[in-house]
């Protein structure tokens, strides 16, 4: 099983690396998450490097960093 994943712009990756949430609407999903209330999502930067695993909160539509690489 693989995680859904998103690609974020440099500024958004920096926010995640500093523990801040990023609005989901600004992220570009390459694969769609399931309908769960909270979904783990792999986060890539624009150079296609894995930078974090975040939780997508369905209610708030925020990507919240869980593990930052």
ABEGO torsion letter per residue (X at the ends): XBBBBBBBBAAAAAAAAAGBBBBAAABBBABBBBABABBBBBBBBAAGBBABBBBBBAAAGBBBBABBX
